[in-house]
């Protein structure tokens, strides 16, 4: 919790109240072509291009984006910041994302500035859900609001530790590329071990100006915000990703390398974003 | 049938004349490569007329099949001794004959005796003819005149009658360039002893034994003296012709060498067998055992054993031959690993590995239902099964899993070596796999915990006994007494029975969690290890009768106890979660708990089918991971191996010591057809189909039987053994093939998957465009009894389709003692409901009364 904005989280929990009616969740993809849920009219080989679009930002040394038996696997090894994964092909209709997530392995290696903030590697359900103002150019992501629920590994975790954290965050982009952000909300949803399954959900509850976060069967956590939420986001970025946020590198060897290897399955979305059969 | 030499021959295409070459048998002379010593004495036959099989343990066994009269088969034993003399006390030390006889060929025969109508055995009479081609290399080299008997060749005839007025007569002739002539002088004879008896201990057989001195006195340097250092070959033909006995119901006991319907020709040397006096053709195999420490979700707080993940594990094993992995606890990780291994193999232009593993599409299923084992094979898996230890046979956290044993019956390289057969005088290569050429491999992981006597060791020993029981059931050919609760159907398949594998070594690969000796350490101090291999558990510590009599094969049980290389002690496998790059040099100090063990052939007073050659190798690789380093804030680097267990690699070589039975139309036969393996090819990923079949059909001799197996089996790959067969256990009647049957037997099966919508009829053959769905999707087979040929055929719409070949699989006249198996693969790109199916067809002699 040390890295969290505790005040913000507590405020959100207090203000959250009980859940209001949001769209029910429906299956979107279970990444098992043999026993698809929802069912499909035809057999799909590999990742369904009608439902998913590849995404990657930054550069990476190695990456894998594939069906791995009955799951989606996203693996990335990189020296720079970025994200890697799949986006919903009809992102504008998606207001809620749920999936089962396992971060099998994540670590940061190499020489870093001892004074630098921790390196962060994560597996996320994330998206740009709205923008706080109008009139910005379409590719300018400034003031897009991002919500994410994620399993996180930090370089400050104890040596040899396989203990990760599940976190919920709401952020607002502060520049056109969204490379800088302001945190509107953060909550720690507890520990999880490497390779341990966590059922995660993030859902935009626009009627109550908040996001609903839930891990497994724990009580929902509400991330309320006070910014305007009536404008569409500039970015259609909504999906499943692994992300790297490396520390400051000054000199020396080895060069810091970030690594994340995560699995996703049983993806659900809000009912109105249900895929075509 | 010599498949390995054929494989070598075909490696450079089929050499001219190879098809006409006579059959070859390797017969390693005793006291040659493996000298008999005072400490390890040899056994040699005594030509006393009592043919005890194990007197010939340093030789080879053949069947004697009577293709004229039918009746019970006999046995033929060959043995040859080398060197000019035996030292005293190195041979038959417990017997009366010491020292043994050098440079001699021993021939022993156990031949069926005739019986009268009331079943009483009668006296026998017959003629045994032996043909000896002394310059065999010239015959094989098609030297002018060598195709007929020449002066250095001999024909030995032994006429006998048993009973109170029994008589014998032994004559010897020499070749004359066109035929045979009487010897000019007694000194021209190859010294021969021949004895016939009817031992009271074996009333059903007459025993005939020969000892022939193999030094015919050719000039020094002559091209083909049998035991000359440069050639070491002999042509040998044998024919036993039984003479009619008054009062008998059937003449019995005929047969010969080569074992074929056409007996050796008196005047054509090329029709005799070639004996090569050298080690039998080796059948190489390699095994890998590795506990990879991929821990289950249910114990997510327990770290993996090392830095390994599915990718890095796959990278280390994809090019192995037979691999047993333990601690891949979750189904989705097992599935991903198999996919990853085969992706790497495809990139390397290798055929996919076949596997045995418990796979399902229940992503939330805890490991309590899983052994955590994966058995991978780059060779065909002919049968397979999963066995869990009985519920509750565990201690502590082990009860959060369901440990047990996987079994795979693996086709050796000899099974798939190309075989050229004559199809109406046209040489063709058969597409079938010889089922008889297999070994059983078991993969296990037993209860963890303490190695000091207590609950953990006690439960572990119960598991060892359970493994031994399962291994015995599997090797004897089933049926399984399935341990169903709570493991559903998986422990009950394969259903029914299958050919016995007790006549050959089997291999157990596993993390046995029991400390064992390394290198030259004795068993002292390893009491639980001694218990593990001893009676009541694995029961492999004693020597079988064959091993005691044989001096040429391996008696090793624990193949990785002593590793190959500079430090034979470096056999430790149990590592720490933290590794340094010096770990390889520390293996001698590590404990050893991962094993590759040998279950020897069943202990009988007879030959096994296969034995293990000396010269196995072993290595232990800790799999240090140089990329595993993590650095703390003070710059300390921690590194790991991929797992906290090292990988164990073993190579072995098998040899066939008993030749195979062949199809004999003069016997009654049982025909069996079965679906042995189904592999889903529908998608590149995902799991799992629910398989069943409404139709496994056979039509023979005017009768038809169709079996249905409607209980679903869920998995990506299954080994169901859905079968149909002739025989008296069928109702309505579906009789075996009678003696002299010359018709055809038709077989087919259909593969279906239960689905949410209409069930799917899977395509399992590469052909298409037939008018009828079952001809488009199902494989069809016909056995032609008049020729012994087995073909995959066009279909069943028209009667003619059953005899229209699409693939030639083999000829039972060439052997295929335990059947022919073949994979067919579907191609339906429209529905994508495609599978690869292993079919099995056996034409098996029904024992004569």
HADDOCK unambig.tbl for C-alpha pairs under 7 A between the chains (distance, minus, plus):
assign (segid A and resid 32 and name CA) (segid B and resid 686 and name CA) 4.54 0.50 0.50
assign (segid A and resid 32 and name CA) (segid B and resid 687 and name CA) 6.60 0.50 0.50
assign (segid A and resid 33 and name CA) (segid B and resid 683 and name CA) 6.78 0.50 0.50
assign (segid A and resid 33 and name CA) (segid B and resid 685 and name CA) 6.81 0.50 0.50
assign (segid A and resid 33 and name CA) (segid B and resid 686 and name CA) 5.38 0.50 0.50
assign (segid A and resid 34 and name CA) (segid B and resid 683 and name CA) 6.67 0.50 0.50
assign (segid A and resid 34 and name CA) (segid B and resid 686 and name CA) 4.99 0.50 0.50
assign (segid A and resid 34 and name CA) (segid B and resid 687 and name CA) 5.23 0.50 0.50
assign (segid A and resid 34 and name CA) (segid B and resid 688 and name CA) 6.15 0.50 0.50
assign (segid A and resid 35 and name CA) (segid B and resid 687 and name CA) 6.62 0.50 0.50
assign (segid A and resid 35 and name CA) (segid B and resid 688 and name CA) 6.95 0.50 0.50
assign (segid A and resid 45 and name CA) (segid B and resid 683 and name CA) 5.79 0.50 0.50
assign (segid A and resid 45 and name CA) (segid B and resid 684 and name CA) 6.08 0.50 0.50
assign (segid A and resid 46 and name CA) (segid B and resid 684 and name CA) 6.71 0.50 0.50
assign (segid A and resid 67 and name CA) (segid B and resid 685 and name CA) 6.50 0.50 0.50
assign (segid A and resid 68 and name CA) (segid B and resid 336 and name CA) 5.10 0.50 0.50
assign (segid A and resid 68 and name CA) (segid B and resid 685 and name CA) 6.65 0.50 0.50
assign (segid A and resid 69 and name CA) (segid B and resid 332 and name CA) 6.15 0.50 0.50
assign (segid A and resid 69 and name CA) (segid B and resid 335 and name CA) 5.34 0.50 0.50
assign (segid A and resid 69 and name CA) (segid B and resid 336 and name CA) 4.93 0.50 0.50
assign (segid A and resid 69 and name CA) (segid B and resid 685 and name CA) 4.80 0.50 0.50
assign (segid A and resid 69 and name CA) (segid B and resid 686 and name CA) 4.60 0.50 0.50
assign (segid A and resid 69 and name CA) (segid B and resid 687 and name CA) 6.87 0.50 0.50
assign (segid A and resid 70 and name CA) (segid B and resid 332 and name CA) 6.20 0.50 0.50
assign (segid A and resid 70 and name CA) (segid B and resid 361 and name CA) 6.71 0.50 0.50
assign (segid A and resid 70 and name CA) (segid B and resid 685 and name CA) 6.93 0.50 0.50
assign (segid A and resid 70 and name CA) (segid B and resid 686 and name CA) 4.73 0.50 0.50
assign (segid A and resid 70 and name CA) (segid B and resid 687 and name CA) 6.48 0.50 0.50
assign (segid A and resid 109 and name CA) (segid B and resid 630 and name CA) 5.49 0.50 0.50
assign (segid A and resid 109 and name CA) (segid B and resid 631 and name CA) 6.08 0.50 0.50
assign (segid A and resid 110 and name CA) (segid B and resid 631 and name CA) 6.69 0.50 0.50
assign (segid A and resid 159 and name CA) (segid B and resid 632 and name CA) 6.10 0.50 0.50
assign (segid A and resid 162 and name CA) (segid B and resid 303 and name CA) 6.88 0.50 0.50
assign (segid A and resid 193 and name CA) (segid B and resid 300 and name CA) 5.79 0.50 0.50
assign (segid A and resid 193 and name CA) (segid B and resid 301 and name CA) 5.94 0.50 0.50
assign (segid A and resid 195 and name CA) (segid B and resid 297 and name CA) 6.86 0.50 0.50
assign (segid A and resid 195 and name CA) (segid B and resid 300 and name CA) 6.67 0.50 0.50
assign (segid A and resid 196 and name CA) (segid B and resid 297 and name CA) 5.48 0.50 0.50
assign (segid A and resid 196 and name CA) (segid B and resid 300 and name CA) 5.44 0.50 0.50
